[in-house]
Amino acid sequence: MSFFLPLWSICVIDVVGSVGMILFGVLSFVKALKTHRLDPNNPRYSYLCWVTGTLMAFAIFRAGGHILRHVLIALKLDIVWHQLAPFCGALNTLSFMMIVGVTLFMRDVENICLRLNEERKKLENMSKEILELNRDMEQIVSERTATELALRIAHQIRNPVMVIGGLIKRLAKECPKDGDMEKKIRKILEQVRKLEELVREFETLMEKQVEFFRIEDLNQIVKSAVSLVSPEAEQKQIRLRVNLSEGPLLFRGHGQLIKVAIVHILRNAIEACGPEDVITVKTGLKEGYNYAIIKDTGPGIPQEIMPYIFKPFYSTKGKRTGLGLPYVKQIIEEHRGKISIESAPEKGTTVKIYLPTHLDRQ
């Protein structure tokens, strides 16, 4: 009993297997393509599309060559097959090289995508922090505006209330006792006392700021502020140089407020500078004060504007809407600190912030 199959049956199995190979290759590519359309930005789905596509091409070239060979031999065209065989082999080799190339290429692409994803997360966190910082700045401006308005109102009504109170007290002494006039005067005097109490409450608003102070590190605040504005500087091709003190620079204060102040100064410097300019940030300790110095090589501030840079509602851009630097100064002074700005045309601007190592330092 022979176990060898007839030649024609082997040819049929080869043709059927080749057709199945092509069919499975096409179905795999179609399935991968549908999956890729669900999430076009997914690198793994893209890799599946490329791999199944090259495998489909390999199946068509390889299996198609087998089918073509059997057809030509059956038609007694052996010589034609011998001429086409090298081309079929070259196509098979080419498709195999495509599979290897796609695999190696997509591996690098996936690594790049992973790094991009990490950078995207960093940018998202940074954007979130910038948004929170802007909200804090808006809240600070709103609170300061409300407080200043309250203090102005208190200042404006203090003297009239004192005068009215003094006159009412004199009238109360001169008018007859137990009369209707005395009762009316006492009611007026009671309302005057309420106004005086309201004035005293307004005047104690700023004293409550110290309650939110705690131990902070100026180095960490500056480092965080620089990281927030770095993308803006890179976009304008401005170089940021940071030289932080080796040890921590501890002070007692409100870290978020100081961060808002430093970020505002850095953004002013970035806005003023152009490509290839340099912004240098330096921190240190000198004579009992922690300091942060921000120096740029920009065009500088015109001398006629220098006397007004800390005045509310004055802007160097020609619009009287500037609230930033006055509140920066107010924040620093609330921490018993000092701020100064030195600038000259075409020589850049230097901003120096000094914060005492102890809050009660005068």
C-alpha positions as CSV (number, residue, x, y, z in Angstrom):
1,M,0.0,0.0,0.0
2,S,1.5,3.3,-1.1
3,F,1.3,6.4,1.1
4,F,2.3,8.9,-1.7
5,L,-0.4,11.2,-3.0
6,P,-0.8,11.7,-6.8
7,L,0.9,14.8,-8.2
8,W,-2.4,16.4,-9.2
9,S,-3.7,16.2,-5.6
10,I,-0.6,17.9,-4.3
11,C,-1.1,20.7,-6.8
12,V,-4.7,21.1,-5.7
13,I,-3.7,21.3,-2.0
14,D,-1.0,23.9,-2.9
15,V,-3.4,26.0,-4.9
16,V,-6.1,25.8,-2.2
17,G,-3.6,26.7,0.5
18,S,-2.3,29.6,-1.6
19,V,-5.8,31.0,-2.1
20,G,-6.5,30.6,1.7
21,M,-3.2,32.4,2.4
22,I,-4.2,35.3,0.3
23,L,-7.7,35.3,1.7
24,F,-6.5,35.3,5.3
25,G,-4.0,38.1,4.5
26,V,-6.7,40.3,3.0
27,L,-9.1,39.7,5.9
28,S,-6.3,40.4,8.5
29,F,-5.5,43.7,6.8
30,V,-9.2,44.7,6.6
31,K,-9.7,43.9,10.3
32,A,-6.6,45.9,11.3
33,L,-7.7,48.8,9.1
34,K,-11.1,48.9,10.8
35,T,-9.4,48.8,14.2
36,H,-7.1,51.7,13.2
37,R,-10.1,53.8,12.2
38,L,-11.4,53.6,15.8
39,D,-8.3,55.4,17.1
40,P,-6.1,56.8,14.2
41,N,-3.6,58.3,16.7
42,N,-2.9,55.0,18.4
43,P,0.7,53.9,17.3
44,R,-0.1,50.2,18.0
45,Y,-3.1,50.2,15.7
46,S,-1.0,51.9,13.0
47,Y,1.7,49.2,13.5
48,L,-0.9,46.5,13.0
49,C,-2.1,48.1,9.8
50,W,1.4,48.3,8.4
51,V,2.4,44.8,9.4
52,T,-0.9,43.1,8.1
53,G,-0.5,45.2,4.9
54,T,3.0,43.9,4.3
55,L,2.0,40.4,5.2
56,M,-0.9,40.6,2.8
57,A,1.5,41.7,0.1
58,F,3.8,38.8,1.0
59,A,0.9,36.4,0.8
60,I,-0.2,37.7,-2.6
61,F,3.3,37.5,-4.0
62,R,4.2,34.2,-2.5
63,A,0.9,32.4,-2.9
64,G,0.2,34.1,-6.3
65,G,3.6,32.8,-7.5
66,H,2.6,29.2,-6.5
67,I,-0.7,29.5,-8.3
68,L,0.8,31.0,-11.4
69,R,3.5,28.3,-11.5
70,H,0.9,25.5,-11.5
71,V,-1.2,27.3,-14.1
72,L,1.8,27.7,-16.5
73,I,3.0,24.1,-16.0
74,A,-0.5,22.8,-16.7
75,L,-0.5,24.9,-20.0
76,K,2.9,23.4,-21.0
77,L,4.5,26.8,-20.5
78,D,7.4,25.7,-18.3
79,I,9.9,28.0,-20.0
80,V,7.7,31.1,-19.2
81,W,7.7,30.1,-15.5
82,H,11.4,29.8,-15.5
83,Q,11.7,33.3,-16.8
84,L,9.2,34.7,-14.2
85,A,10.5,32.7,-11.2
86,P,13.3,35.2,-10.4
87,F,10.9,38.1,-10.4
88,C,8.5,36.2,-8.1
89,G,11.4,35.5,-5.8
90,A,12.5,39.1,-5.8
91,L,8.9,40.2,-4.9
92,N,8.9,37.7,-2.0
93,T,12.2,39.0,-0.7
94,L,11.0,42.7,-1.1
95,S,7.8,42.0,0.8
96,F,9.8,40.2,3.6
97,M,12.2,43.2,3.9
98,M,9.1,45.5,4.1
99,I,7.9,43.4,7.1
100,V,11.3,43.7,8.8
101,G,11.5,47.5,8.0
102,V,8.0,48.2,9.3
103,T,8.7,46.3,12.5
104,L,11.9,48.2,13.2
105,F,10.5,51.6,12.2
106,M,7.3,51.2,14.2
107,R,9.3,50.2,17.3
108,D,11.1,53.6,17.1
109,V,7.8,55.4,16.3
110,E,6.2,53.8,19.4
111,N,9.2,55.0,21.6
112,I,8.8,58.5,20.1
113,C,5.0,58.4,20.8
114,L,5.6,57.4,24.4
115,R,8.0,60.3,24.9
116,L,5.5,62.7,23.2
117,N,2.8,61.4,25.5
118,E,5.0,62.1,28.5
119,E,5.7,65.6,27.2
120,R,2.0,66.1,26.6
121,K,1.2,65.2,30.2
122,K,3.9,67.6,31.4
123,L,2.4,70.3,29.2
124,E,-1.1,69.6,30.5
125,N,0.1,69.8,34.1
126,M,2.0,73.0,33.3
127,S,-1.1,74.5,31.6
128,K,-3.2,73.5,34.6
129,E,-0.7,75.2,37.0
130,I,-0.6,78.3,34.8
131,L,-4.4,78.5,34.8
132,E,-4.5,78.2,38.6
133,L,-1.8,80.9,38.8
134,N,-3.8,83.2,36.5
135,R,-6.9,82.6,38.7
136,D,-4.8,83.4,41.8
137,M,-3.6,86.6,40.1
138,E,-7.1,87.6,39.2
139,Q,-8.3,86.8,42.7
140,I,-5.4,88.8,44.2
141,V,-6.2,91.8,42.0
142,S,-9.9,91.6,42.9
143,E,-9.1,91.3,46.6
144,R,-6.6,94.1,46.5
145,T,-9.0,96.4,44.6
146,A,-11.8,95.7,47.0
147,T,-9.5,96.3,50.0
148,E,-8.1,99.5,48.6
149,L,-11.6,100.7,47.8
150,A,-12.7,99.9,51.4
151,L,-9.7,101.8,52.8
152,R,-10.4,104.8,50.6
153,I,-14.0,104.8,51.7
154,A,-12.9,104.6,55.3
155,H,-10.4,107.4,54.8
156,Q,-13.0,109.6,53.1
157,I,-15.8,109.1,55.7
158,R,-13.6,109.1,58.8
159,N,-13.3,112.9,59.2
160,P,-16.9,113.7,58.4
161,V,-18.1,111.0,60.9
162,M,-15.9,112.4,63.6
163,V,-17.1,116.0,63.0
164,I,-20.7,114.9,62.9
165,G,-20.2,112.8,66.1
166,G,-18.6,115.8,67.9
167,L,-21.4,118.2,66.9
168,I,-24.1,115.7,67.9
169,K,-22.5,115.2,71.3
170,R,-22.4,119.0,71.9
171,L,-26.0,119.3,70.9
172,A,-26.9,116.4,73.2
173,K,-25.4,118.4,76.2
174,E,-27.2,121.6,75.3
175,C,-30.7,120.3,74.5
176,P,-33.3,119.9,77.3
177,K,-33.4,116.5,79.0
178,D,-36.3,114.1,78.5
179,G,-37.5,115.9,75.4
180,D,-38.3,114.6,71.9
181,M,-35.2,116.4,70.5
182,E,-32.9,114.5,73.0
183,K,-34.3,111.2,71.8
184,K,-33.8,112.0,68.2
185,I,-30.2,113.2,68.9
186,R,-29.4,110.0,70.8
187,K,-30.6,107.9,67.8
188,I,-28.4,110.0,65.5
189,L,-25.5,109.5,67.8
190,E,-26.0,105.8,67.9
191,Q,-25.9,105.6,64.1
192,V,-22.7,107.7,64.1
193,R,-21.1,105.2,66.5
194,K,-22.0,102.4,64.0
195,L,-20.3,104.3,61.2
196,E,-17.2,104.8,63.4
197,E,-17.1,101.0,64.1
198,L,-17.5,100.3,60.4
199,V,-14.5,102.6,59.6
200,R,-12.4,100.7,62.2
201,E,-13.3,97.4,60.6
202,F,-12.2,98.6,57.2
203,E,-8.9,99.7,58.5
204,T,-8.1,96.3,60.0
205,L,-8.5,94.4,56.6
206,M,-4.9,94.5,55.6
207,E,-3.7,93.3,59.1
208,K,-5.3,89.9,58.4
209,Q,-2.9,89.0,55.6
210,V,-0.2,87.8,58.0
211,E,-2.3,85.0,59.2
212,F,-1.7,83.0,56.0
213,F,2.1,83.2,56.1
214,R,4.3,80.1,56.7
215,I,7.8,79.0,56.1
216,E,8.7,78.9,52.4
217,D,11.8,78.3,50.2
218,L,12.5,81.1,47.7
219,N,14.7,78.7,45.6
220,Q,11.7,76.3,45.1
221,I,9.4,79.2,44.3
222,V,11.7,80.7,41.7
223,K,12.4,77.2,40.2
224,S,8.6,76.6,39.8
225,A,8.1,80.1,38.3
226,V,10.8,79.6,35.8
227,S,9.4,76.2,34.7
228,L,6.0,77.9,34.1
229,V,7.4,80.6,31.7
230,S,10.0,78.4,30.0
231,P,7.7,77.4,27.1
232,E,6.9,81.1,26.4
233,A,10.7,81.9,26.4
234,E,11.5,79.0,24.0
235,Q,8.7,80.1,21.7
236,K,10.4,83.5,21.4
237,Q,13.9,82.0,21.2
238,I,14.9,83.7,24.5
239,R,17.5,82.0,26.6
240,L,16.8,81.5,30.3
241,R,19.7,81.2,32.7
242,V,19.0,80.2,36.3
243,N,21.6,80.4,39.0
244,L,20.0,79.3,42.3
245,S,21.7,79.5,45.7
246,E,23.1,76.1,46.9
247,G,21.2,76.1,50.2
248,P,17.5,76.7,50.8
249,L,16.5,80.4,51.2
250,L,13.8,80.2,53.9
251,F,11.5,83.0,54.8
252,R,8.0,83.4,56.3
253,G,5.4,84.4,53.9
254,H,2.7,83.4,51.3
255,G,4.4,81.2,48.7
256,Q,1.7,81.5,46.1
257,L,1.7,85.3,46.3
258,I,5.5,85.5,45.8
259,K,5.2,83.1,42.9
260,V,2.6,85.2,41.3
261,A,4.9,88.3,41.7
262,I,8.0,86.5,40.2
263,V,6.0,85.0,37.3
264,H,4.6,88.5,36.4
265,I,8.1,90.0,36.4
266,L,9.4,87.1,34.2
267,R,6.6,87.5,31.8
268,N,7.2,91.2,31.5
269,A,10.9,90.4,30.7
270,I,9.9,87.8,28.1
271,E,7.4,90.2,26.5
272,A,10.0,92.9,26.3
273,C,12.8,90.7,24.9
274,G,13.3,89.3,21.4
275,P,15.1,86.4,19.8
276,E,18.6,85.7,21.2
277,D,18.1,87.9,24.2
278,V,19.0,86.4,27.6
279,I,17.1,86.5,30.9
280,T,19.2,85.7,34.0
281,V,17.6,84.7,37.3
282,K,19.8,84.6,40.4
283,T,19.0,83.9,44.0
284,G,21.1,84.3,47.2
285,L,21.4,85.6,50.7
286,K,22.8,89.0,51.6
287,E,22.7,90.9,54.9
288,G,19.8,89.0,56.4
289,Y,17.7,89.2,53.2
290,N,16.9,86.5,50.6
291,Y,17.1,88.0,47.2
292,A,16.0,87.2,43.7
293,I,17.5,89.2,40.8
294,I,15.9,89.0,37.3
295,K,18.0,90.6,34.6
296,D,17.3,90.8,30.9
297,T,19.1,92.1,27.8
298,G,16.0,93.6,26.3
299,P,15.5,97.2,25.1
300,G,15.0,98.6,28.6
301,I,12.4,101.0,29.9
302,P,12.4,104.6,28.8
303,Q,13.5,107.0,31.5
304,E,10.3,109.1,31.3
305,I,8.3,106.0,32.3
306,M,10.4,104.8,35.2
307,P,8.8,107.2,37.8
308,Y,5.3,105.7,37.0
309,I,6.0,101.9,36.8
310,F,4.6,101.2,40.3
311,K,1.6,103.5,40.0
312,P,-1.8,101.7,39.6
313,F,-3.5,101.9,36.2
314,Y,-0.4,103.1,34.4
315,S,1.0,100.9,31.6
316,T,4.1,101.1,29.5
317,K,2.1,100.0,26.5
318,G,0.1,103.2,26.2
319,K,-3.0,102.0,27.9
320,R,-3.8,103.0,31.4
321,T,-4.8,99.5,32.6
322,G,-1.6,98.3,34.3
323,L,-2.3,96.6,37.6
324,G,0.6,94.1,37.6
325,L,3.7,95.9,39.0
326,P,1.8,98.0,41.6
327,Y,0.4,94.7,43.1
328,V,3.8,93.0,42.8
329,K,5.2,95.8,44.9
330,Q,2.3,95.5,47.3
331,I,2.9,91.8,47.7
332,I,6.6,92.3,48.4
333,E,6.0,95.1,50.9
334,E,3.4,93.0,52.7
335,H,6.3,90.5,53.3
336,R,8.4,93.4,54.8
337,G,10.5,93.2,51.6
338,K,11.8,95.6,49.1
339,I,11.7,95.7,45.3
340,S,13.7,97.9,42.9
341,I,13.9,98.2,39.1
342,E,17.0,99.5,37.3
343,S,16.8,100.1,33.5
344,A,18.3,102.0,30.7
345,P,17.5,102.1,27.0
346,E,19.3,99.4,25.0
347,K,20.9,98.1,28.3
348,G,18.2,95.9,29.6
349,T,16.3,95.8,32.9
350,T,17.2,94.5,36.3
351,V,14.5,93.7,38.9
352,K,15.7,93.0,42.5
353,I,13.5,91.5,45.1
354,Y,14.6,91.3,48.8
355,L,12.7,89.3,51.4
356,P,13.7,89.3,55.0
357,T,14.6,86.0,56.6
358,H,12.3,87.0,59.5
359,L,8.9,88.6,59.1
360,D,9.4,91.0,61.9
361,R,12.6,92.5,60.4
362,Q,12.2,96.2,59.9
